[in-house]
Amino acid sequence: MTSKTALPLSLACLLVACSSDDKPAVDLGHDVRAADLAVRDAVAPDAGQRDKAAPACPAGLDLKPYSLDAGYCVLYRVPLATAASAVALSADRVWTVASAGTPAMGVLEEHGVEASGTKLGAASPFFSFPLPATKSYLGTYLARSPGGKLAAGYTEDQTFDGALFLGAKGATPLKLEKAQGNYDALFLDEDTLLVNGAGLGAAQEGQGVYLHKAGSAPRRLVKDLGAMSGQLALGASVLFVGGYYSDGNKLYGLSLAEVKSAIASGKTLSATTDGDLIYAGGSLDAVALGDDLVVAKMNTTTFAVEAVQRIATTLAGDKLSAGASSTICTPGGATTLEGLASDGEVLALLLSGGKELAAIRRK
């Protein structure tokens, strides 16, 4: 997000109320469309299970008008035929979710990346799901499991009720009902989906991270995440969980060992007592590269993204500490940043109202 225009009325309502989760100014709301906000959020898949090998960067590609740190190079920069709400990626594939058709559907597609790094291959259908007739926002997250399943969803404008859909390519997706204000989601493993929101199914306990595990009833896994939702990001050995508090966005870190133990035992974790504060401030989006947290740092007054920053972390037992912060890129020109995605050490930026995708990595 390089600039922010006047907020639509629907978003202005979100900023003053709704612990149901359709998100505050600093949070911007994962389910609010880019066309409404000029800058939008696309969280993507789950870092811990992504492809680790990154191909070489082709010559001649750049991130202009953004300023890219000299330690990074551009793997590909491609136009998208349809404005994507969110993307997921692997070493040589890209998945998109967009709203299309009449009546409106959430359409998930798979694309190959051509060796030139300048365009995608032909789109291949993944699965689709119906959007409600009432005004709703297609979620700006796209979660990918280790085995290749995808999950996406929507939130209704006035009620903040929503649903998620998950499934394999070509299959009829499973619908998860009553996904209140689903802001972000990721797969912890093939059968475990985490959802940042205010409720899921019969579990309606207010803001937190909810657990959907095959064969079990949904429940809240992480509490004490403020009044409204934030991001989720999965590193190699840590989980970052976000929320919006009275003093702004915060992202906490939990060790994966601690998270998996809580899932097995039925314990509910507290973000503020079991987790460690890694970032506080405006954030459009956040993902993980390895165990580092990457944040699209946002000015909470102007709503402009000021920089994409990488925060190093150190894990000792269950204690996660934030280290040095470095700037990956800074916005420039009229090219808006809609959100981030990651795969291992590859960082993707969804740009230009969801019509362009750039992937970068360290040299």
N, C-alpha and C positions, 0 to 999 in steps of 0.2 A: 504494500500500500504506500504509494508515494504521495497521495493527496486524499483529502476527504471532503466530500460535498455535504450539503445539508442533509441531516438524517431524515429518513422517511418516518411518518407518524407511527407506523407499527414498531419501528425500532425505538423511537423515543419513549414509547410506553414501556418497553423492556428495561430501559435504563433506570426507571424510578420504582419498579415493583418487582414482581415475579420471582419468587424463589423457585418457581417451577423450572426456570433455567433458560429462557431465551434471552439472553445474555446482555450484559451491561456494556457501557461505552468502552471500557478498557478491554473487555472481553470480546466485544463486537459480535458475538453470537455465531456459532459454527453453522447455524442453519439459515442465516440471512443471506440472500442472494447477492452476488457481486454487482448485478445491475442496480440494486438498491443502494449499495454502499460504496461503490467505486473501488473498494478493496475487499477482497474476501479470502476466506480461509479454506485451505484444502489440506486437511491432515490426511496422511496416508499411512501406509502399512507399518508393520511392526519390525523394528530394527533387529531384534535378536535373532530372527530366523531368515534374514535376507542373504542374498548372494554376496559373498565377501570380495570376490575378484572383480576388479573394475578394468574395462578395456582402456587402451591408450586414447588420449584425446586427439581427434583429428586436427590437422593444421588449419588455421584460418578462421576458427570460430571464436567469438567473443560474446561478452554479456552487455555490451553497450546498449543503452546509455547508462547502465549501472557501472559502478566502479568495483572491479573484482580484485581481491588481494592477489598479489603476484605469486603466492604459493599455491594457487588453485588454477585449474584449467577447465574449459568447457568440453564436456563429452558430446553433447548434442544440444541443438536448439531448433525446435520444430514447431510448425503451426498445427493447430488442432481444428479440424473441420467444423466441429460443434463446440460451443463454449462449455468447458467441463466445470462441474461443481467441485470435483476432487479427482486426484490421480493416485495410482499406486505404480510401483516400478520394480523391475528386477534388472539383471545385467543387460538383457537385450530385449525386454518387453516393457510395454506401458499399458496400463489399464485405466479407463476413464469412466466416469459416471456423469450423465447429463440428463436434463429434462427434454423430452421430445414427444411429438405426436399429439393427436386429439382423439380421445381424452388424453391428458398428459400422463406419461410414463417415466419412471426412472430407468434409464437405459445404460447398461454396463457393456463396454466393448473392450476387446483386446487388440493390441497393435504391436507389430514388430518395429524395431528401430533400424533404419537403413545405415549402412556403413559410413556414408557421407556425413552423418550426423545432422542433416538438414531437413529430413522428412521421415514420416512414419510410413510403414507398409499399410496395406488395406486393412480396414477394420473388420474384426471377426466378432459376431454377437457372443456375449457371455450369458447374461440373463437380464430380464426386465421385470419391473414390478409397477403396479398401478399407484398413482398419486391421488389423494383424495380430491373430490370435487370442490371442497372448500379451499380457501387460500392456504397454501402450505409452502414450506421451504425445503427443498432437497438438501439433505445434509452435506456439508462440505468436508466429509471424511470418506475414505475408501480403505477398508481394512483388508489385508491379504494374509491368509493362513500359510503355514509351512507347506501344506499339501496343495495349495493353489485355490482354495475357496476364497470368495470375496464377500464382504458385508457392507451394505449401505442402507440409508434410511431417510426419513423425512420427519419434520415437525410441523404441526398445524399452527396457523398464525395466532388465533385467539385463545385456544384451549391449551396450547403447548403439549398436547398429546401427540404421540408419534408412533412410528413402527420401524423396525429394522428387518432387513431381508438378507439372508445368508445362504450361500450354496455354491456348488461347483458349476463349471462351465456347461451350459446346455441343460442343466437340471432345473426343476421347479424349486425356487428358493423357499427356505423355511421362513415364516413370518413370526417375528417376536412382537407381541402386542404390548400396548401401554408403555412404550419407551418414552417416558416423559422427558421432553427437552433434550433428546439425545444429541449431545454436543460433539462427542468424539467417541471413537471405538477402535479397538485393536484386538488381534488374536494373540493370546499368550501362548497357546499351542493349538493343535488341530481341532480340539474339542472345547476350548475355553476362550470365550469372547468377553472382553471387558468393555463397559459402556459408561462414559461420563455423563451423568444426567441426574434427574430427580426421582426416577423410578423405573422399574422394569417388571412387566407382568404383575403378579400379585405382590411383589415387593415394592412398596411405595413409601419409603422412609425419608424422603427429602434428598437434598443434594449429596452426591457422593459418586463413587465408582461402583457399578453394579456388575455382578458376576453371572454370566450365562454359561453353564457347563452342561454338556450333553448328559441326559439322564438324571439331572438334578433340578430342583426348583430354583429360580433366580433369587439372589439375595444381594444386599449391600455388602461389599467387601471393604471399602474404605469410606470412612466418615470424616467429619470436621474439615470439609472442603468449602466452607463459606456458604453464601446464599445462592450463588449461581455457578454455572459450569465453566470448566476450563479445558485445557488440553490433556491428552495422554501421549506418552512417548515411551517406547520400549527399547532399551539399550541391550548390550550383550549380557550384562549382569545386574542391571537396575531398571526400575520402572519409575517414570516421572508422572506425577498426578497433579493436575492444576484445578484451581477454583478461583472464584471472585469473592473477595472479602470486602469489608467496609473501607479498607485502606488500599484496595486495588487487587490486581492479579497476583497470584503466587503459585509457584511450582515447587513441589516437594519431591524428594527422591526416596525410594524404598529399595532395599536389596531384593532381587528376584527370589533369593532363598527365603527371605521373610514372607514375601507374597505367597509363594507356593506352600509354605508351611501353614499360613493362615487359611488358604483354600482347603487344604487337607484337614485341618482341625475344626473348621467352621468359625474361626475367630474373625471379628471385625477389626480392622486396623484403623488407627487414627492418623490422619495425615500430619497433624501437628505434634503428636507425641511419639509415634512410631517412625515418622518420616523426618527428613532433614530439609530445611528450607534451602533451595538452590537459587531461586530467582524471584524477585519481587519487582513489579513494575508493569507497564503496559506491554501486552504481547498480542500480536495478531495471530501467531501460530507458533508451534514448537514441535520439534522432532529430535531424534537422537542420532548421533553419528558415533558408533562404538558405544562408549559410556559417557560421551560428552553430550551436553544439552545444547541444542541450537534453537535460538529464539529470534523471531522477527520482532525486534524491539519497536514499540509503537509509542508515539507521543499521545498522552491521554487527553490532551486539550485539542490538538489539531487532527488527531486520528491518522497522522502520517507515520508510515514506517520510516524510522531513522537509520536503521542498520539491521543486517542479519548477523547475529553474534554467536560465537561458539564459546561455551563455558566448559572448561575442563573439570572433571570430577575425579575424586579418589575414593575408593571403597575399601574400608577396613572393617571386617566383620559385617555388621548391619549399619555401620556409620558411614554416611556419604558426605563428603566435604566438597564444596565448590572451590575451584582453583582459579587460575588466570582466565580472563575473558579476551578473546580476539575477534576482530571484525572480519567477516568473510566477504561481505559486499555492502555497498551503500547505494540507495536508489538514485536515479537521475532521470531527467526528462519526464515525459508523460507516460512512460511505461509503468503501469500499476503492478504491484505484487499482490496476488490473491491468496497465496498460501505456500506451504512447504510440504515436501514429501522426502523420504529417505529410504535407502536400501544399503545396508552395510556402511561403507564410507562414501557413498554417492548421495549428494544432496540435489533435490529437484526443486525448482521454483516455478510455480504456476503464475503466469503473467498475463497482462493485457485482457482483463475480463474473462479469463479462462480460455483464451484462444491461442495461447502460446505456452510452450513448456521448454525449460532449459534445465539441463543436468550438469552438475559440476563435481569435481573431486580435487583432492590435494594432488599436486604433481609428484 
